[in-house]
């Protein structure tokens, strides 16, 4: 099953992707996680991506496309994959189409998460991320058992620089301008399924499962 999770930052794509990945035993590919992982390891890619990420801007298309093309060529993607946070522009979507077509693959579904702006801002500003395993929490809606510590690995929780107010505003603008056109793009290709993301996690998961079967 080859799936894309589309939607603005804070829509719950990452949370659902982690669970879907376990449920269907297919890899969760988050370009944001790949950049953050590179940054943690101090690679050139991580340092370059950070310049854009901290400002809430998109990383240039070609950088992201090369990373995803490489990731999709790995064996663990043979049985399917969940793309979370990619594609984010029409150019990325076109490139993804080419990469898949070259390997005789196609997308099965594009799940489009919609959530009102004020809810997105509330979700993102309360989000805390594990510095070790990248698991996300929310100070109000999904707090860890011990404040500031990850339930899974005990790592320290932090607030991503791009989850701070100014960057969040830019990220939402970038989304409206560059990513939202993908809704029509995938609608025209008959792949889009709308998911109301403004509901409890379990309900969102149940509607996704009804789509994926
Ligand atoms: P995310 O964790 O998906 O919210 O991504 C965090 C940041 O990484 C974004 O705000 C962008 O700066 C960068 N990023 C992640 N995915 C992409 C992408 N597909 N295209 C461009 N930039 C991206």
py3Dmol code that shows the C-alpha trace and the ligand (Angstrom):
import py3Dmol

protein = """\
ATOM      1  CA  UNK A   1       0.000   0.000   0.000  1.00  0.00           C
ATOM      2  CA  UNK A   2       1.505   3.281  -1.157  1.00  0.00           C
ATOM      3  CA  UNK A   3       0.060   6.215   0.743  1.00  0.00           C
ATOM      4  CA  UNK A   4       0.600   9.940   1.112  1.00  0.00           C
ATOM      5  CA  UNK A   5      -0.549  11.856   4.181  1.00  0.00           C
ATOM      6  CA  UNK A   6      -1.281  15.417   3.127  1.00  0.00           C
ATOM      7  CA  UNK A   7      -2.263  18.325   5.347  1.00  0.00           C
ATOM      8  CA  UNK A   8      -1.016  21.390   7.198  1.00  0.00           C
ATOM      9  CA  UNK A   9       1.499  21.219  10.053  1.00  0.00           C
ATOM     10  CA  UNK A  10      -0.243  20.072  13.217  1.00  0.00           C
ATOM     11  CA  UNK A  11      -2.957  18.147  11.375  1.00  0.00           C
ATOM     12  CA  UNK A  12      -1.931  14.874  13.032  1.00  0.00           C
ATOM     13  CA  UNK A  13      -0.198  13.253  10.051  1.00  0.00           C
ATOM     14  CA  UNK A  14       2.837  12.159  12.050  1.00  0.00           C
ATOM     15  CA  UNK A  15       0.789  10.643  14.863  1.00  0.00           C
ATOM     16  CA  UNK A  16      -1.370   8.624  12.490  1.00  0.00           C
ATOM     17  CA  UNK A  17       1.614   7.662  10.329  1.00  0.00           C
ATOM     18  CA  UNK A  18       3.406   6.033  13.258  1.00  0.00           C
ATOM     19  CA  UNK A  19       0.351   3.890  14.027  1.00  0.00           C
ATOM     20  CA  UNK A  20      -0.371   3.036  10.401  1.00  0.00           C
ATOM     21  CA  UNK A  21       3.225   1.998   9.913  1.00  0.00           C
ATOM     22  CA  UNK A  22       2.916  -0.513  12.754  1.00  0.00           C
ATOM     23  CA  UNK A  23      -0.498  -1.703  11.677  1.00  0.00           C
ATOM     24  CA  UNK A  24       0.358  -2.348   8.034  1.00  0.00           C
ATOM     25  CA  UNK A  25       4.072  -3.090   8.559  1.00  0.00           C
ATOM     26  CA  UNK A  26       5.222  -0.536   6.030  1.00  0.00           C
ATOM     27  CA  UNK A  27       7.808   2.201   6.602  1.00  0.00           C
ATOM     28  CA  UNK A  28       6.842   5.689   7.718  1.00  0.00           C
ATOM     29  CA  UNK A  29       8.863   8.175   5.695  1.00  0.00           C
ATOM     30  CA  UNK A  30       8.814  11.658   7.198  1.00  0.00           C
ATOM     31  CA  UNK A  31      11.040  14.164   5.404  1.00  0.00           C
ATOM     32  CA  UNK A  32      10.921  16.411   8.480  1.00  0.00           C
ATOM     33  CA  UNK A  33      12.216  13.515  10.639  1.00  0.00           C
ATOM     34  CA  UNK A  34      14.966  12.819   8.094  1.00  0.00           C
ATOM     35  CA  UNK A  35      16.112  16.443   8.293  1.00  0.00           C
ATOM     36  CA  UNK A  36      15.957  16.502  12.091  1.00  0.00           C
ATOM     37  CA  UNK A  37      17.903  13.227  12.261  1.00  0.00           C
ATOM     38  CA  UNK A  38      20.575  14.674   9.953  1.00  0.00           C
ATOM     39  CA  UNK A  39      20.756  17.794  12.054  1.00  0.00           C
ATOM     40  CA  UNK A  40      21.242  15.727  15.193  1.00  0.00           C
ATOM     41  CA  UNK A  41      24.122  13.928  13.509  1.00  0.00           C
ATOM     42  CA  UNK A  42      25.574  17.211  12.270  1.00  0.00           C
ATOM     43  CA  UNK A  43      25.564  16.272   8.572  1.00  0.00           C
ATOM     44  CA  UNK A  44      25.882  18.858   5.810  1.00  0.00           C
ATOM     45  CA  UNK A  45      22.295  18.126   4.789  1.00  0.00           C
ATOM     46  CA  UNK A  46      21.048  18.730   8.326  1.00  0.00           C
ATOM     47  CA  UNK A  47      22.859  22.059   8.615  1.00  0.00           C
ATOM     48  CA  UNK A  48      21.546  23.198   5.223  1.00  0.00           C
ATOM     49  CA  UNK A  49      17.956  22.153   6.005  1.00  0.00           C
ATOM     50  CA  UNK A  50      18.016  23.902   9.380  1.00  0.00           C
ATOM     51  CA  UNK A  51      18.449  27.309   7.704  1.00  0.00           C
ATOM     52  CA  UNK A  52      15.040  26.860   6.107  1.00  0.00           C
ATOM     53  CA  UNK A  53      13.302  24.895   8.829  1.00  0.00           C
ATOM     54  CA  UNK A  54      13.976  27.395  11.609  1.00  0.00           C
ATOM     55  CA  UNK A  55      12.354  30.112   9.528  1.00  0.00           C
ATOM     56  CA  UNK A  56       9.348  27.960   8.720  1.00  0.00           C
ATOM     57  CA  UNK A  57      10.301  27.836   5.036  1.00  0.00           C
ATOM     58  CA  UNK A  58      10.342  24.831   2.739  1.00  0.00           C
ATOM     59  CA  UNK A  59      13.689  23.217   1.936  1.00  0.00           C
ATOM     60  CA  UNK A  60      14.442  23.502  -1.821  1.00  0.00           C
ATOM     61  CA  UNK A  61      12.641  20.916  -3.941  1.00  0.00           C
ATOM     62  CA  UNK A  62      15.656  19.177  -5.426  1.00  0.00           C
ATOM     63  CA  UNK A  63      17.191  18.506  -2.014  1.00  0.00           C
ATOM     64  CA  UNK A  64      14.006  16.855  -0.774  1.00  0.00           C
ATOM     65  CA  UNK A  65      13.305  14.976  -3.996  1.00  0.00           C
ATOM     66  CA  UNK A  66      16.767  13.356  -4.017  1.00  0.00           C
ATOM     67  CA  UNK A  67      16.350  12.226  -0.420  1.00  0.00           C
ATOM     68  CA  UNK A  68      12.942  10.688  -0.995  1.00  0.00           C
ATOM     69  CA  UNK A  69      13.972   9.010  -4.260  1.00  0.00           C
ATOM     70  CA  UNK A  70      16.882   7.420  -2.424  1.00  0.00           C
ATOM     71  CA  UNK A  71      14.719   6.367   0.526  1.00  0.00           C
ATOM     72  CA  UNK A  72      12.066   4.810  -1.713  1.00  0.00           C
ATOM     73  CA  UNK A  73      14.695   2.741  -3.503  1.00  0.00           C
ATOM     74  CA  UNK A  74      15.405   0.804  -0.302  1.00  0.00           C
ATOM     75  CA  UNK A  75      14.116  -2.712  -0.045  1.00  0.00           C
ATOM     76  CA  UNK A  76      11.814  -2.056   2.909  1.00  0.00           C
ATOM     77  CA  UNK A  77       9.606   0.081   0.632  1.00  0.00           C
ATOM     78  CA  UNK A  78       8.895  -2.805  -1.729  1.00  0.00           C
ATOM     79  CA  UNK A  79       5.716  -3.715   0.146  1.00  0.00           C
ATOM     80  CA  UNK A  80       4.487  -0.142   0.425  1.00  0.00           C
ATOM     81  CA  UNK A  81       5.199   3.090   2.296  1.00  0.00           C
ATOM     82  CA  UNK A  82       3.600   6.015   4.088  1.00  0.00           C
ATOM     83  CA  UNK A  83       4.853   9.423   3.017  1.00  0.00           C
ATOM     84  CA  UNK A  84       4.356  12.067   5.704  1.00  0.00           C
ATOM     85  CA  UNK A  85       5.254  15.653   4.816  1.00  0.00           C
ATOM     86  CA  UNK A  86       6.180  14.839   1.215  1.00  0.00           C
ATOM     87  CA  UNK A  87       5.283  15.968  -1.412  1.00  0.00           C
ATOM     88  CA  UNK A  88       4.768  19.588  -0.361  1.00  0.00           C
ATOM     89  CA  UNK A  89       4.904  21.246  -3.804  1.00  0.00           C
ATOM     90  CA  UNK A  90       3.659  20.421  -7.292  1.00  0.00           C
ATOM     91  CA  UNK A  91       7.280  19.928  -8.427  1.00  0.00           C
ATOM     92  CA  UNK A  92       7.778  17.350  -5.665  1.00  0.00           C
ATOM     93  CA  UNK A  93       4.545  15.591  -6.603  1.00  0.00           C
ATOM     94  CA  UNK A  94       5.594  15.424 -10.266  1.00  0.00           C
ATOM     95  CA  UNK A  95       9.007  14.076  -9.298  1.00  0.00           C
ATOM     96  CA  UNK A  96       7.416  11.457  -7.040  1.00  0.00           C
ATOM     97  CA  UNK A  97       5.163  10.378  -9.902  1.00  0.00           C
ATOM     98  CA  UNK A  98       8.231   9.916 -12.113  1.00  0.00           C
ATOM     99  CA  UNK A  99      10.167   7.968  -9.478  1.00  0.00           C
ATOM    100  CA  UNK A 100       7.237   5.595  -8.900  1.00  0.00           C
ATOM    101  CA  UNK A 101       6.418   5.194 -12.607  1.00  0.00           C
ATOM    102  CA  UNK A 102      10.052   4.312 -13.340  1.00  0.00           C
ATOM    103  CA  UNK A 103       9.692   1.420 -10.893  1.00  0.00           C
ATOM    104  CA  UNK A 104       6.257   0.351 -12.110  1.00  0.00           C
ATOM    105  CA  UNK A 105       4.587   1.609  -8.934  1.00  0.00           C
ATOM    106  CA  UNK A 106       1.636   3.905  -8.302  1.00  0.00           C
ATOM    107  CA  UNK A 107       0.002   5.639  -5.378  1.00  0.00           C
ATOM    108  CA  UNK A 108      -3.050   4.016  -3.807  1.00  0.00           C
ATOM    109  CA  UNK A 109      -4.424   6.856  -1.670  1.00  0.00           C
ATOM    110  CA  UNK A 110      -3.701  10.438  -0.711  1.00  0.00           C
ATOM    111  CA  UNK A 111      -5.275  11.135   2.675  1.00  0.00           C
ATOM    112  CA  UNK A 112      -5.962  14.830   3.055  1.00  0.00           C
ATOM    113  CA  UNK A 113      -6.224  15.893   6.713  1.00  0.00           C
ATOM    114  CA  UNK A 114      -8.217  19.045   7.334  1.00  0.00           C
ATOM    115  CA  UNK A 115      -8.144  20.911  10.636  1.00  0.00           C
ATOM    116  CA  UNK A 116      -9.161  24.552  11.358  1.00  0.00           C
ATOM    117  CA  UNK A 117      -6.269  27.023  11.687  1.00  0.00           C
ATOM    118  CA  UNK A 118      -6.908  27.923  15.335  1.00  0.00           C
ATOM    119  CA  UNK A 119      -6.777  24.236  16.278  1.00  0.00           C
ATOM    120  CA  UNK A 120      -3.518  23.799  14.335  1.00  0.00           C
ATOM    121  CA  UNK A 121      -1.869  26.668  16.175  1.00  0.00           C
ATOM    122  CA  UNK A 122      -3.004  25.319  19.565  1.00  0.00           C
ATOM    123  CA  UNK A 123      -1.756  21.847  18.717  1.00  0.00           C
ATOM    124  CA  UNK A 124       1.622  22.990  17.411  1.00  0.00           C
ATOM    125  CA  UNK A 125       2.411  25.439  20.179  1.00  0.00           C
ATOM    126  CA  UNK A 126       1.806  22.728  22.819  1.00  0.00           C
ATOM    127  CA  UNK A 127       3.762  20.087  20.944  1.00  0.00           C
ATOM    128  CA  UNK A 128       6.878  18.655  22.569  1.00  0.00           C
ATOM    129  CA  UNK A 129       9.207  16.248  20.806  1.00  0.00           C
ATOM    130  CA  UNK A 130      11.569  13.623  22.209  1.00  0.00           C
ATOM    131  CA  UNK A 131      15.180  14.589  21.546  1.00  0.00           C
ATOM    132  CA  UNK A 132      16.124  10.916  21.318  1.00  0.00           C
ATOM    133  CA  UNK A 133      13.347   9.063  19.427  1.00  0.00           C
ATOM    134  CA  UNK A 134      11.321  11.962  17.927  1.00  0.00           C
ATOM    135  CA  UNK A 135       8.053  10.835  19.511  1.00  0.00           C
ATOM    136  CA  UNK A 136       5.607  13.726  19.854  1.00  0.00           C
ATOM    137  CA  UNK A 137       3.552  14.733  22.891  1.00  0.00           C
ATOM    138  CA  UNK A 138       1.249  17.624  23.698  1.00  0.00           C
ATOM    139  CA  UNK A 139       1.467  19.459  27.008  1.00  0.00           C
ATOM    140  CA  UNK A 140      -2.315  19.521  27.312  1.00  0.00           C
ATOM    141  CA  UNK A 141      -3.817  16.795  25.102  1.00  0.00           C
ATOM    142  CA  UNK A 142      -1.170  14.063  25.257  1.00  0.00           C
ATOM    143  CA  UNK A 143       1.261  14.715  28.119  1.00  0.00           C
ATOM    144  CA  UNK A 144       4.016  12.232  29.028  1.00  0.00           C
ATOM    145  CA  UNK A 145       3.737  10.339  32.317  1.00  0.00           C
ATOM    146  CA  UNK A 146       6.749  12.198  33.720  1.00  0.00           C
ATOM    147  CA  UNK A 147       6.931  15.848  32.754  1.00  0.00           C
ATOM    148  CA  UNK A 148       9.635  16.590  30.196  1.00  0.00           C
ATOM    149  CA  UNK A 149      10.526  12.891  29.665  1.00  0.00           C
ATOM    150  CA  UNK A 150       9.597  10.513  26.863  1.00  0.00           C
ATOM    151  CA  UNK A 151       7.425   7.537  27.916  1.00  0.00           C
ATOM    152  CA  UNK A 152       9.026   5.321  25.244  1.00  0.00           C
ATOM    153  CA  UNK A 153      12.734   5.934  25.736  1.00  0.00           C
ATOM    154  CA  UNK A 154      13.186   8.366  28.642  1.00  0.00           C
ATOM    155  CA  UNK A 155      14.682  11.006  26.334  1.00  0.00           C
ATOM    156  CA  UNK A 156      14.331  14.687  27.125  1.00  0.00           C
ATOM    157  CA  UNK A 157      11.398  16.500  25.497  1.00  0.00           C
ATOM    158  CA  UNK A 158      11.956  19.825  23.759  1.00  0.00           C
ATOM    159  CA  UNK A 159      10.026  22.346  21.695  1.00  0.00           C
ATOM    160  CA  UNK A 160      11.159  22.382  18.054  1.00  0.00           C
ATOM    161  CA  UNK A 161      12.387  25.825  16.966  1.00  0.00           C
ATOM    162  CA  UNK A 162       9.931  25.695  14.092  1.00  0.00           C
ATOM    163  CA  UNK A 163       7.059  25.024  16.525  1.00  0.00           C
ATOM    164  CA  UNK A 164       7.500  28.529  17.954  1.00  0.00           C
ATOM    165  CA  UNK A 165       4.986  31.204  17.030  1.00  0.00           C
ATOM    166  CA  UNK A 166       6.690  33.140  14.233  1.00  0.00           C
ATOM    167  CA  UNK A 167       7.848  30.004  12.424  1.00  0.00           C
ATOM    168  CA  UNK A 168       4.400  28.417  12.780  1.00  0.00           C
ATOM    169  CA  UNK A 169       2.832  31.417  11.049  1.00  0.00           C
ATOM    170  CA  UNK A 170       5.308  31.083   8.164  1.00  0.00           C
ATOM    171  CA  UNK A 171       4.753  27.348   7.924  1.00  0.00           C
ATOM    172  CA  UNK A 172       1.016  27.859   7.585  1.00  0.00           C
ATOM    173  CA  UNK A 173       1.604  30.474   4.857  1.00  0.00           C
ATOM    174  CA  UNK A 174       3.960  28.131   3.032  1.00  0.00           C
ATOM    175  CA  UNK A 175       1.346  25.405   3.306  1.00  0.00           C
ATOM    176  CA  UNK A 176      -1.436  27.571   1.843  1.00  0.00           C
ATOM    177  CA  UNK A 177       0.711  28.858  -0.969  1.00  0.00           C
ATOM    178  CA  UNK A 178       2.731  25.807  -2.009  1.00  0.00           C
ATOM    179  CA  UNK A 179       1.161  22.654  -0.594  1.00  0.00           C
ATOM    180  CA  UNK A 180      -2.577  23.275  -0.732  1.00  0.00           C
ATOM    181  CA  UNK A 181      -2.601  23.151  -4.562  1.00  0.00           C
ATOM    182  CA  UNK A 182      -1.789  19.452  -4.188  1.00  0.00           C
ATOM    183  CA  UNK A 183      -5.353  18.864  -3.020  1.00  0.00           C
ATOM    184  CA  UNK A 184      -6.648  19.648  -6.488  1.00  0.00           C
ATOM    185  CA  UNK A 185      -3.671  17.892  -8.089  1.00  0.00           C
ATOM    186  CA  UNK A 186      -4.521  14.580  -6.444  1.00  0.00           C
ATOM    187  CA  UNK A 187      -8.262  15.132  -6.731  1.00  0.00           C
ATOM    188  CA  UNK A 188      -7.843  15.307 -10.507  1.00  0.00           C
ATOM    189  CA  UNK A 189      -5.981  12.009 -10.380  1.00  0.00           C
ATOM    190  CA  UNK A 190      -8.795  10.376  -8.407  1.00  0.00           C
ATOM    191  CA  UNK A 191      -6.572   9.658  -5.394  1.00  0.00           C
ATOM    192  CA  UNK A 192      -7.728  12.155  -2.789  1.00  0.00           C
ATOM    193  CA  UNK A 193      -9.685  11.134   0.290  1.00  0.00           C
ATOM    194  CA  UNK A 194     -10.677  13.824   2.810  1.00  0.00           C
ATOM    195  CA  UNK A 195     -10.112  13.048   6.471  1.00  0.00           C
ATOM    196  CA  UNK A 196     -11.571  15.280   9.158  1.00  0.00           C
ATOM    197  CA  UNK A 197      -8.548  15.635  11.443  1.00  0.00           C
ATOM    198  CA  UNK A 198     -10.341  17.720  14.060  1.00  0.00           C
ATOM    199  CA  UNK A 199     -11.460  14.706  16.075  1.00  0.00           C
ATOM    200  CA  UNK A 200      -9.943  12.448  18.728  1.00  0.00           C
ATOM    201  CA  UNK A 201      -7.029  10.332  17.456  1.00  0.00           C
ATOM    202  CA  UNK A 202      -8.968   7.074  17.638  1.00  0.00           C
ATOM    203  CA  UNK A 203     -11.805   8.411  15.503  1.00  0.00           C
ATOM    204  CA  UNK A 204      -9.408   9.717  12.894  1.00  0.00           C
ATOM    205  CA  UNK A 205      -7.675   6.336  12.833  1.00  0.00           C
ATOM    206  CA  UNK A 206     -11.012   4.548  12.434  1.00  0.00           C
ATOM    207  CA  UNK A 207     -11.914   6.610   9.366  1.00  0.00           C
ATOM    208  CA  UNK A 208      -8.503   6.017   7.838  1.00  0.00           C
ATOM    209  CA  UNK A 209      -8.883   2.281   8.343  1.00  0.00           C
ATOM    210  CA  UNK A 210     -12.255   2.349   6.648  1.00  0.00           C
ATOM    211  CA  UNK A 211     -10.535   3.863   3.605  1.00  0.00           C
ATOM    212  CA  UNK A 212      -7.514   1.577   3.603  1.00  0.00           C
ATOM    213  CA  UNK A 213      -9.408  -1.579   4.489  1.00  0.00           C
TER     214      UNK A 213
END
"""
ligand_1 = """\
23
LIG
P 7.601 18.554 9.295
O 8.229 17.791 10.386
O 6.992 17.694 8.232
O 6.646 19.626 9.791
O 8.790 19.336 8.537
C 9.586 20.272 9.233
C 10.285 21.192 8.244
O 11.146 20.419 7.383
C 9.364 21.956 7.284
O 8.818 23.124 7.870
C 10.326 22.254 6.152
O 11.222 23.294 6.475
C 11.144 20.960 6.071
N 10.494 19.976 5.170
C 9.978 18.767 5.514
N 9.465 18.148 4.446
C 9.658 18.975 3.392
C 9.327 18.925 2.023
N 8.676 17.863 1.496
N 9.671 19.979 1.239
C 10.316 21.041 1.733
N 10.642 21.174 3.030
C 10.317 20.150 3.863
"""
view = py3Dmol.view(width=600, height=400)
view.addModel(protein, "pdb")
view.setStyle({"model": 0}, {"cartoon": {"style": "trace"}})
view.addModel(ligand_1, "xyz")
view.setStyle({"model": 1}, {"stick": {}})
view.zoomTo()
view.show()
